[in-house]
Amino acid sequence: MKDITISRRSLLVSAGLLALAPLAGCGGNSGSGSAAAGSDYTVGVLQLTEHSALDAANDGFVKAIKKSGLKVKIDQKNAQNDQSTCKSIADKFVGDGVDLIYAIATPAAQAAAGATADIPVVGCAITDYAASGLVQDNDKPGTNVTGASDLTPVAEQLEMMQKVLPDVKKVGLLYCTAESNSDVQIKAAKKELDKLGLDYTDFTVSSSNEIQSVVESAVGKVDALYSPTDNTIAAGASQVGQICKENKLPFVTGEEGMCKAGGVFTLSINYEDLGYAAGEMAVKILKGEAKPEDMAIKHLSSKDLVVVKNDEMAEALGIDLSALDE
């Protein structure tokens, strides 16, 4: 898509949603210590799939590692959105004796946590670590897993939707039932829609192969589609956007990359910043300055949110986005 507008906006967001979590730390050793020749450490990167948000989270992590000055060999692996492949990659990292695993997205982190209770795992692009069974508590993990959360401002996104699209009465909630992070966000969305007095209907997929038929089934039944930071929908956002464009159906997304691919607007965290925050946590662990079990899950602050507008899509749908400038 062309004509993408991004602007930073400082919002008053509830402390429980996007508070800047403290980074607790204490001395300790990193993982197995089997670094590659010429490197002091080896980090295995397990990325669930390829789409802009996860790619940005990867880029941010690598930047933080490079800036640290540590000699780190980074072994990049992508599971292509296959859970069994996630497990195989995680098992290989454990067998190779990496010093730390960087897991991007919930299924990747779950695979890594299932493969080892000893090697530190730093996650990213995960909504709720505790709800996903990765930690005992988001403030004090108590396991070998910690990381950065992409908990999105769902309520604020839907309030924005009502402001820009005041005629919307019924919202289609588009998400993948296989993703626990989406379940958390959809529950929050339903709570907010009830508060706003708007009706809603679930439109769910179990894989990317179902996106076209499910989105087409929503046409004529709802006034707008909303999708949270769902990896399956994010990977197919351009497909969703094309169907919505052809049928004049607004698509409000959970993050920036999805909006650029096929949405109309969103209020988004920056995934490169999120990955960088996770990278800083990894550096502390590798240096022995902190242990994952004591490191609170990190959240970006409200000042890091960005308003993203897809002007080309808005023009095609006849939507006025000027309300977002207020």
C-alpha positions, 0 to 999 in steps of 0.5 A, spaced: 500 500 500 502 507 498 500 513 502 501 511 509 501 516 515 504 514 521 504 519 527 506 518 534 501 520 540 502 520 547 495 517 550 493 516 557 493 508 557 491 504 563 497 502 567 495 495 567 495 495 559 501 499 557 505 501 563 513 501 563 514 495 567 521 495 571 526 491 569 528 487 575 535 484 575 540 480 579 547 476 578 547 470 574 550 465 569 547 464 562 545 458 558 550 452 557 555 456 554 557 453 548 558 458 543 561 458 536 568 459 534 570 466 534 564 468 539 563 469 546 555 467 546 550 463 541 543 465 541 538 461 537 532 465 534 526 462 533 521 466 529 514 463 528 512 466 521 514 471 516 510 478 517 512 485 518 511 485 525 515 479 527 520 481 522 521 488 525 521 484 532 527 480 530 531 486 527 530 490 533 533 484 537 539 484 533 540 491 533 540 491 541 545 485 541 550 489 536 550 495 540 551 491 546 558 490 543 558 482 545 561 477 541 554 473 539 553 468 533 545 469 532 542 463 529 536 465 525 530 460 524 523 461 521 518 455 523 513 458 517 507 458 522 508 450 523 508 448 530 511 442 529 517 445 526 517 450 532 518 444 536 524 441 532 527 448 531 527 449 539 530 441 540 535 443 535 537 449 539 537 445 546 541 440 542 546 445 540 547 448 547 545 455 545 546 460 550 539 463 549 533 462 545 530 468 542 522 466 541 518 471 537 511 470 538 507 465 543 507 458 539 515 459 538 516 461 546 511 455 548 516 450 544 522 453 547 519 453 554 517 446 552 524 444 550 528 446 556 527 449 563 535 451 563 537 455 557 534 462 558 528 464 553 527 471 551 520 472 548 517 477 544 510 479 540 507 475 546 501 478 549 500 475 556 506 470 558 502 468 564 496 466 560 500 463 555 503 458 561 510 461 560 511 464 566 508 464 573 507 471 574 508 477 569 511 481 574 516 475 577 516 470 572 519 464 576 521 460 570 527 460 565 522 465 560 522 472 560 521 478 555 517 483 552 509 483 551 506 486 545 499 487 549 495 492 544 491 498 546 485 494 544 480 499 548 483 505 545 483 502 538 475 500 538 474 507 541 478 510 535 474 506 530 467 509 533 470 516 532 472 515 525 466 510 523 460 513 527 455 509 523 458 502 525 453 498 529 456 491 528 463 489 528 466 482 525 472 480 530 477 476 525 482 472 528 485 465 529 482 460 534 489 457 534 493 463 537 492 464 545 494 471 544 488 473 540 484 469 545 486 474 550 485 480 546 478 478 543 476 477 550 478 485 551 475 487 545 468 484 546 468 487 553 470 494 550 464 493 544 459 491 550 461 498 553 460 502 547 454 499 545 456 495 539 454 488 536 459 483 534 460 477 531 466 472 531 469 470 524 474 465 526 480 461 522 484 455 524 489 456 518 491 461 513 487 457 508 480 459 511 482 467 510 478 468 504 472 464 505 471 467 512 472 474 510 468 473 504 462 470 509 463 477 513 461 481 507 454 484 508 453 481 515 458 487 519 459 494 518 467 493 519 472 488 521 477 488 527 483 484 528 488 484 534 495 482 533 494 475 530 499 472 527 495 468 522 491 474 520 497 479 520 500 474 515 494 474 510 493 482 511 493 484 504 488 478 502 483 481 507 485 488 505 483 486 498 477 483 499 475 489 504 477 494 499 472 490 493 466 490 498 467 497 501 468 494 508 473 497 513 478 493 516 481 496 523 487 492 525 491 491 531 498 493 529 502 498 524 504 492 519 497 489 518 494 496 517 500 498 511 498 491 508 490 492 508 487 496 514 485 503 514 487 505 521 490 503 527 493 505 534 500 501 534 506 499 538 512 499 534 515 492 534 522 494 532 522 498 539 519 492 542 524 487 539 530 492 541 527 492 549 527 484 548 534 484 546 536 489 552 534 484 556 537 478 553 544 482 553 543 483 561 542 475 561 548 473 557 552 478 561 550 475 568 547 481 570 540 478 571 536 471 571 529 471 567 526 468 573 527 475 576 525 479 570 518 482 569 515 482 563 517 488 559 511 493 556 512 499 552 510 505 555 504 509 552 508 515 549 511 509 544 504 508 541 503 510 534 497 512 530 497 509 523 493 511 517 492 508 510 490 513 506 490 509 500 485 504 503 481 510 506 480 514 499 478 507 496 473 506 501 471 513 502 473 514 509 475 521 512 481 520 517 481 527 519 478 525 526 485 522 527 488 528 527 484 531 533 
